[in-house]
Amino acid sequence: MEEFICSVEFLRGGTEFFARVSSEAGGVREYRSPSSSGVIDQVINDLQEEFESAPAA
């Protein structure tokens, strides 16, 4: 059985990179960075914390 965990969008606008993450536990949040690796690192860290603190199914 599949279950929605999260949705992640990566966007580029001008000189910045953006990420939009949506999950049931954390809601919708956005990240910005002048580099793609910076915004990806932010998303990874946030999702890792969210999933580690989530109760096991």
N, C-alpha and C positions, 0 to 999 in steps of 0.2 A: 504494500500500500504506500502510495506517495503522499507526502505532506509538504505543504509550503513552508520553507524555512526563511528565505529572504529573496529580495530582488535587488540587483546592483546595476546601475547605469554609469558609464564613464563618458564624459563629454569634454570637448575642448572648445574654449572660447577665447579668441585673441591670444593673450599671453598666459592664460591660466588654464589649468585642468580642473575639472569638477567631477565629483562622484555623488550619486544619490543612492542611498541605501534605504530599503523599506523592509521591515520585519514586524511580525506580530509583537514580539517582546520589546523591541526598541523604537517602534514607530518609524517615521520618516526622518532622516537626517542627511545633511549635505556636508561635503568636505571640499576644500579648495587648496591648491598648491601651484606654485609656478612650474613644477616638474611633474611628469606623469608618475615617476617612481615615488614621489612624495605623497601624492594623493592615494596611490595604491597601498603604500605602507600604512597610512591612516585608516583605510578601510579594513585591511587585514588585522591590525591591532584591535580595532573596535569590535569586529565580528568574532575574533578569537576570545576576547573578554566576555562577550555576550553568550557565546556557545558554551564556554567553560562554566559559567555561572547558571546556565539553564538546567532545570531539573531533567533527569533522564526520563525518556519516554517508556 
